[in-house]
């Protein structure tokens, strides 16, 4: 273990690690991924696929919980 890692592991809070919160959901009605409340691009190779995710990329999604 490197010296820097040893210092981190034995510091004042060795068990503390704060991971960023990422909210990932799938909108089954529109067949599109939602990350942190925004529609994501579908990532299909065809740029004019017409998917809901592609046409609404970046738009705020309604709260589906």
TITITOR-840223 format. One record per residue (C-alpha): residue in one letter; z, x, y. Coordinates in steps of 0.05 Angstrom, whole numbers, plus 5000, padded with zeros to 4 digits. Each point is the difference from the previous one (the first is absolute). Layout:
// TITITOR-840223
AZXY ...
This chain:
// TITITOR-840223
X500050005000 X498250275068 X505450165051 X497649445045 X500449504943 X507050244982 X502249905071 X497149305001 X503149824932 X506950245020 X500049775072 X504749465029 X496149444966 X496750284937 X498649314971 X497049715064 X492549885001 X496949475044 X493349764974 X495549615046 X499649264984 X493049784980 X498949274986 X494049904954 X497749304981 X493849684971 X497249365030 X497549644938 X496749445039 X495650495038 X500050564948 X502150535050 X505550535005 X505149975056 X503950625021 X505649935051 X497449325021 X492750195011 X493949884957 X497050634969 X492850194989 X497449834930 X497150714991 X493849754964 X494250505003 X495449455027 X501549975075 X497549285006 X503849704941 X502849435042 X507050054969 X505849695038 X503450685005 X493950325031 X498649445050 X507449935020 X502050744996 X505850145047 X501449275016 X507149764995 X501149604936 X504449374998 X506850094969 X498949804927 X507250094976 
